[in-house]
Amino acid sequence: MTAPLVFITGGSSGIGAALAVRFARAGYRLALVARRGAEIVDTMRKAGVHAERLTVLPADVRDVEAVTRVATTCLQSLGLPNVVIANAGISIGMDTADPEDLEVMRAIFETNVIGMAATFHPFVAAMAARGHGRLVGIASVAGIRGLPGHGAYCASKAAVISYCESLRGELRESGVRVVTLAPGYVDTPLTRTNRYPMPFLMPAETFAEQAYACIVAGRSYRVIPWQMALVAKLMRALPDPLFDRLAAKRPRKRRRTEQRR
């Protein structure tokens, strides 16, 4: 109970699992949330994380009551985390002309945005009362400009960036740091189905190493890797007509109907 504690959603694979392993290496206890708890156990075992460091909390972040319940379990059984990382997210293409895809958009926002707020909610007041802690939101460079066929995901990650910025201002005097991390392309199950080039693709472990340093330092906002930060600034600076022409040539994200095939 004396070791620091990190609470991570989406901890069964990809970025969440890589962050969990990195924090475990730093001596943290792990409270990991995912829909399938058995996958967390298997992933952490393969990574060499000792079982006594690990608490598995099965929940779907779209279910606010379930997230609140596992957060309460964490507080009661393990104590107040030093770091809370809202990492759970989904990415699916959409076509606004297709009514089915409006439900896709709803699911993406419920997971990527509402799920993040639900993850932070149980810990905010206690962290502020304690006077320190880290609330970490995993955004994306996709939140910087909208890409054709990718509207739901881009919009959700833009919302994450703005939400975390708002929360940062609210907690400015509390000692709690809100950290927004915007990954570029990271090699995870989420990106392996992409059918377009992914410049500066990095292993999840490399991302986790850089993210860990930003979290410990309490950085307010960071794009990882740095090369994508330059790309993001260029994208933001491009005039709309030029950006639209370039984006139109980019293959679109697979929609749910295409993923079923």
Secondary structure, DSSP 8 states (H G I E B T S, - for coil): --S-EEEEESTTSHHHHHHHHHHHHTT-EEEEEES-HHHHHHHHHHTT--GGGEEEEE--TT-HHHHHHHHHHHHHHT---SEEEE------B--TTSTHHHHHHHHHHIIIIIHHHHHHHHHHHHHHHHT-EEEEEE--GGGTS--TT-HHHHHHHHHHHHHHHHHHHHTTTTTEEEEEEEE--EESTTTTT--S--TT-EEHHHHHHHHHHHHHHT-SEEEESHHHHHHHHHHHHS-HHHHHHHHHTS----BHHHHT-
